[in-house]
Amino acid sequence: MRCVRWRRVPLDLAREAREKSTASYIDRAVQCQLSAHDEGEHFGLLTDAGTYGTALWLRWHGPDKAELVVLPDCPVAAPGPDGEGCCLFVDHAKQHTWEDALEEVSCTS
């Protein structure tokens, strides 16, 4: 099950994200894409970073501190010839997005 935490993207970080990306639109709020957790950092996907195999994420811990980070994509795919790739970043905690047996998680939701 995915983390239920959401975070508004501060205006200054939204502007910075548009400058660092080829995307013309950045969401104003993001949901943490990690598996359910109560403690530690949260990560919301903003957009591709422009460099192959990287993405721009909003990282936050608590209500006051948020920053943009460019992280390499997780290279792990589900077993089998048509294995779905993980939608997270390298060295993320806990399970890959395709390992979540309780809910269907897509990279775009």
CORTABEL-V326395 format. One line per field, one symbol per residue. ss: DSSP state (h for helix, s for strand, l for the rest). phi: phi as a letter, one per 40 degrees, with the letter a starting at -180 (. if undefined). A space follows every 50 residues. Layout:
# CORTABEL-V326395
ss: ???
phi: ???
This chain:
# CORTABEL-V326395
ss: lslllsssllhhhhhhhhhhllllllllssslllsllllllsssssssll lllsssssssslllssssssssslllslllllllslllslllllllhhhl lllllllll
phi: .cdccbaccddcccccccccbcccbbdcabbccccdabbgcbbbccaccg cdgbbcbcbaagcbbaacbcbcccccbcchcbcccccbbdgccgcccccc ccacbbcbc
